[in-house]
Amino acid sequence: MTFEVHAQGSVHTFDCFECAITKMAPICEHCGCRIIGHGVEADRRWFCCAHCARQEGISAAVDHVASTA
């Protein structure tokens, strides 16, 4: 059983999510993990989170969390 992913004008066929992620998910430019989810794009570079972006000098990157105050 396969599924297709249509992205940037191409069609990719996979038989599992792991293969799709390995082929298509961007890689964090700081820690090297696959970015599954939103990630952070700054200066045409991709990061898995604001922490990694800040470690690479993107000081404006912040994570948004609900405040209890």
N, C-alpha and C positions, 0 to 999 in steps of 0.2 A: 504494500500500500504506500503510495507516494503522494507528495504534495508539491505545489509549485509556489515559488516566491517571485513576484514580479517587482523588479527594482531597477531604476535608472535605465529603462528601455530594454532590459534583458530579462529572460525567464530562466530561473534555476529550478531544477527538480531534485528533491531530497526524499530520503526514506525515513529520516528521523530529525528531531530538533537539534540534537548534538551536531550532526553534520552541517546543518544550516548555520548554526552559530559559528562553528569553526571556519566555515567558508566566508560568511558575510559580516559578522560582528566586527566593528572596529576595535583596535587594541589601544588601551590606555598608554599614552606616551610617557607616563611616569613609572607606573608599577608593572605594566605589561599584561594586565588581565584583560580578558574579553569584556567589552562593554555591552551588557544585556540590560536594556532599560534606556532611560533618557541620557545619562552621561552629561558631560559638560563640554561644549565646544567654545574655544577661545583662540583668537588669532589663527584660525584655520587649523587648529590642533584639537585632538580629542582626548578627554580624560574621563575616568570612571566616576570621579566625584570632585567636589570643590577642594578637598584636602590635597589631592594629587595635583590639581591645577595650581594651587597656591605654592606647592613645593617646586613647581616649574616656573615661578615668577608671575603668575596671573593673580595679582593681589585682590582683584575685584570679585573673584569667584567666592560665592557663599552657598552653604546648604541652608535650605529653609525648613524649619521645624516649628511646630505649634508651641506657643509659649503658655505656660500655666500662670504667668504673672499678670 
